[in-house]
């Protein structure tokens, strides 16, 4: 039986690196994302040395807030494949004083960071029980911290981590593995709409591929043994405030 995986946030950053790794492990990867026209993705698909692997990647353009389209797409996949792996990577963050956040931004964070993963887990659990499959939720170290200037974002990640850990206790007797991976500051586009970014020192941030390595580690464990929580941190705790010329964009998922 072909191995199939569903990955959200697969068009860039952590989700893209996880998708590449899974394709290399012979998964048929159905990647959900907002924009698959990125140069890095196209180079990977076209390069001679990776072209054969990249054929296992099936991009699906979908807003994570469009839960109806999300559900239709997943049901379509399930008619041809029985996914044994679900990796929830899609995320959006808005930062600043809570009183200054637009209510639409709060709603978007709740829907992308928490509602969509719970709905997808609901849709996929029967397949995962049949295969003794695995769910991996990419949360954040903010889930266990106080987050001034990021109260709502931290709350959505705390909710995701709580859901993941409770779901593990619910389904472990069926052989389903549920894992929470909580990275610290990672060099992605998540901070496009913040007034800070990762520091330039390599010791002050994680690379997306290092989070993908953690996923590979989880999947390499023998059946019956599970690492349920992984926290990833750079050696240094350091960020950089943006100047007007490096303030960029709006959001990433």
KASUL-V575128 format. One record per residue. RES is the residue in one letter. PSI is psi in degrees with one decimal (NA if undefined). OMEGA is omega as a letter, one per 20 degrees, with the letter a starting at -180 (none if undefined). D_CENTER is the distance of its C-alpha to the mean C-alpha in whole Angstrom. Layout:
# KASUL-V575128
RES;PSI;OMEGA;D_CENTER, RES;PSI;OMEGA;D_CENTER
This chain:
# KASUL-V575128
X;134.7;r;25, X;140.0;r;23, X;132.7;a;19, X;140.3;a;17, X;145.6;r;13, X;126.9;a;11, X;126.4;r;7, X;156.3;a;6, X;31.8;a;6, X;-2.3;a;8, X;-12.2;a;11, X;172.3;r;10, X;-137.4;a;9, X;-45.7;a;6, X;-38.4;r;5, X;-44.0;a;9, X;-38.8;r;10, X;-41.6;r;9, X;-44.1;r;10, X;-45.1;a;13, X;-43.8;a;14, X;-38.2;r;14, X;-39.1;r;16, X;-22.7;r;18, X;15.8;r;18, X;28.9;r;20, X;144.9;r;17, X;113.2;a;17, X;121.2;r;14, X;104.5;a;13, X;124.1;r;11, X;136.3;r;10, X;172.9;a;10, X;-31.0;a;13, X;114.8;a;15, X;23.0;r;16, X;20.2;a;19, X;144.9;a;18, X;-41.9;a;20, X;-41.6;r;18, X;-44.8;a;17, X;-36.5;r;20, X;-40.8;r;22, X;-40.0;a;20, X;-26.0;a;21, X;-19.6;a;24, X;138.2;a;25, X;-38.7;a;28, X;-16.3;a;26, X;-1.5;a;23, X;-42.6;a;24, X;-41.4;r;24, X;-43.0;a;21, X;-19.0;r;19, X;-17.7;r;21, X;-5.0;a;19, X;125.3;a;16, X;98.0;a;16, X;138.7;r;15, X;112.5;a;15, X;120.7;a;15, X;133.8;r;15, X;132.4;a;14, X;-17.7;r;12, X;-14.5;r;15, X;75.8;a;17, X;-29.1;r;16, X;-47.2;r;20, X;-37.6;r;19, X;-47.6;a;15, X;-41.0;r;17, X;-43.5;a;20, X;-42.5;r;18, X;-41.6;r;16, X;-35.8;r;20, X;-42.1;r;21, X;-42.3;a;19, X;-17.4;r;20, X;-25.1;a;24, X;-26.6;a;24, X;160.6;r;21, X;91.8;a;20, X;130.8;r;17, X;0.0;a;17, X;132.0;r;13, X;122.9;r;10, X;115.7;a;6, X;106.6;a;4, X;-24.6;a;1, X;134.3;r;4, X;154.1;r;7, X;142.8;a;10, X;134.8;r;13, X;140.8;a;17, X;159.0;a;19, X;-177.0;r;23, X;134.9;a;25, X;-36.8;a;24, X;-18.1;a;28, X;-4.8;r;27, X;134.6;r;24, X;138.4;a;24, X;-27.6;r;24, X;-33.0;r;22, X;-39.1;r;19, X;-45.8;a;19, X;-41.5;a;19, X;-44.0;r;16, X;-42.9;r;14, X;-42.6;a;15, X;-42.4;a;14, X;-46.6;a;10, X;-22.5;a;9, X;-51.3;a;11, X;-49.5;a;14, X;-46.1;r;11, X;-37.9;a;9, X;-39.7;r;13, X;-43.6;r;15, X;-39.4;r;13, X;-41.6;r;13, X;-41.8;a;17, X;-32.3;a;17, X;-10.6;a;16, X;-37.7;a;18, X;-41.7;r;21, X;-41.9;a;20, X;-33.9;r;18, X;-41.0;r;21, X;-37.1;a;24, X;-0.1;a;22, X;54.0;a;21, X;-160.7;a;17, X;138.9;r;14, X;133.3;r;11, X;123.5;r;8, X;120.4;r;7, X;103.2;a;5, X;-133.4;a;8, X;152.5;r;10, X;-21.2;r;14, X;-18.1;a;15, X;-27.7;a;15, X;16.8;a;18, X;166.1;r;19, X;137.3;a;22, X;67.9;r;20, X;142.0;a;23, X;10.1;r;22, X;36.4;a;19, X;-49.7;a;20, X;-42.0;r;18, X;-48.9;r;15, X;-37.2;r;15, X;-39.6;r;17, X;-37.2;r;14, X;-35.0;r;11, X;-40.6;r;15, X;-41.3;r;15, X;-43.4;r;11, X;-40.8;r;13, X;-44.3;r;16, X;-46.2;a;15, X;-45.8;a;13, X;-37.9;r;16, X;-38.7;r;19, X;-37.6;r;17, X;-46.4;r;18, X;-28.6;r;21, X;-38.3;a;22, X;-1.9;a;21, X;-31.6;a;22, X;-15.5;r;25, X;2.0;a;24, X;4.7;r;22, X;132.5;r;19, X;133.6;r;17, X;125.1;a;14, X;137.6;r;12, X;122.2;r;11, X;124.9;a;9, X;94.3;r;10, X;151.6;r;11, X;-159.5;a;13, X;119.2;a;14, X;144.7;a;12, X;80.5;r;14, X;-175.2;a;12, X;10.6;a;13, X;-30.8;a;11, X;20.6;a;15, X;-35.4;a;17, X;12.1;r;18, X;166.9;r;19, X;16.8;r;22, X;166.3;r;21, X;176.2;r;19, X;147.0;r;19, X;160.1;a;22, X;-23.6;a;24, X;128.1;r;24, X;-24.0;r;22, X;-2.8;a;22, X;5.5;r;21, X;161.9;r;17, X;153.0;r;15, X;144.1;r;14, X;-36.6;r;10, X;-25.6;r;12, X;-30.8;r;13, X;-39.0;r;10, X;-36.5;r;10, X;-36.9;r;13, X;-38.2;r;12, X;-43.7;r;11, X;-38.9;r;14, X;-44.8;r;16, X;-45.8;a;15, X;-18.6;a;16, X;-6.1;a;19, X;148.9;r;20, X;154.5;r;23, X;131.8;a;23, X;-11.9;r;24, X;130.8;a;23, X;136.0;r;19, X;109.5;a;18, X;-23.4;a;16, X;128.5;r;15, X;129.0;r;14, X;129.6;a;14, X;128.1;r;14, X;145.3;r;17, X;164.2;a;19, X;-39.4;a;22, X;143.6;r;23, X;95.3;a;22, X;133.9;r;23, X;172.1;r;22, X;131.4;r;24, X;139.4;a;25, X;146.6;r;25, X;166.0;a;28, X;-33.0;a;29, X;-17.9;r;29, X;15.2;r;25, X;123.3;a;24, X;150.3;r;21, X;-167.5;a;20, X;-57.2;a;18, X;164.8;r;14, X;140.9;r;11, X;NA;none;8
